[in-house]
C-alpha cells in the first residue's frame, strides 16, 4: 500500500509505514510542501493511488462528500506526543491493514476505537 502523510503529522510516521512494508511519503515532499492545499493533496493521492493519513477533519468531511478514491485514515488522538501517536498506531495497525484490504472510504482511528466507512 502507498500512503501520503498530511503536513501536521510527523515525518517519522513514514518510517513506521515503511517498516510495515508500505510506501509512504510526506506532504512536505510535494512541490508546494506545507503550503499544498487540501484539494491538491486529494488530487495527488488519487493520481498516485495513495491513502491519505491525516489529523485534519477537512479530509474526514471531504471523504464523506466525495467518497473514494482516495481512502482516508483520520487520526483522532487529540494532542499527544509523536511517541504516543506511534503507540496508538501500533495498537491499531493490524486492524487498519485488514480494513484496507477491501475498498474503504474512511477509517477513523481513536485512542481506543476504530470506525470504518465503506
Beta strands, then each sheet from edge to edge (+ up, - down):
strand 1: 2-5
strand 2: 23-26
strand 3: 51-54
strand 4: 72-76
strand 5: 106-110
strand 6: 114-117
sheet 1: 2+ 1+ 3+ 4+ 5+ 6-
end
